[in-house]
Amino acid sequence: MIIETDRLVLRPVSIADTDHLVELDSDPAVMRYVTGGTATPREVIEDWVIPRALAEAGHRGGAGVWVALDRLDVVAARSVGDPHAETSGFVGWFGLRAPRHSSESEFELSYRLRRRVWGRGLATEGARALVQLSFTELSISRIFAGTMAVNAASRRVMEKSGLRLARLHDCADTSIAGSERGEVEYEILKTHWESSSFPWAQSARIASSMIA
């Protein structure tokens, strides 16, 4: 399954994405609200992150990590027959994960993008696409997402994607600067989605393969 938006192509992660994921997680600014800026070791990505995502996708359709590519870069690469077109224009990833000990009808939404594309609305565009996928193509009744309370940019993405503040709780990692302010959890229910008529509700396109 492939998801297309105006500016992004989202596809399931693969082992070919390892270098991109390592590079992404090596940027202290990207990891500021995740690990306090510490990079994710390559072996963790190779031996845990990608295998876990593939297993989740195999267990539940739509779950796992969706790699985000710049749509124009993909089109350009395909037009010249680039054999690496499916990894061209990597900008980050989006995640839909079924949390442990939770209902089978809910997903946790997450996202991580390269610093150079921040501020362009791509995080919101990709997040909205996965909200749409979950409520129109999958049997999901609730989507939630969380971040540190001080992470204003990520909170704006959640709000622009239809999620609303649900609760505030303590940070799991109290060593990260700002953790004393706690973490926030946002959510959107399918019933709210169906009754709200979001103007972007059907903006993403679901395809079976990469665009031509």
Secondary structure, DSSP 8 states (H G I E B T S, - for coil): -EEE-SSEEEEE--GGGHHHHHHHTT-TTTTTTTTSS----HHHIIIIIHHHHHHHHHHSTT-EEEEEEEHHHHHHHHHTT-TTGGGTTEEEEEEEE--TTS-TTEEEEEEEE-GGGTTSSHHHHHHHHHHHHHHHTS--SEEEEEEETT-HHHHHHHHHTT-EEEEEE--S-TTSTTGGG-EEEEEEEHHHHHHH--TTTT-SEEESS---
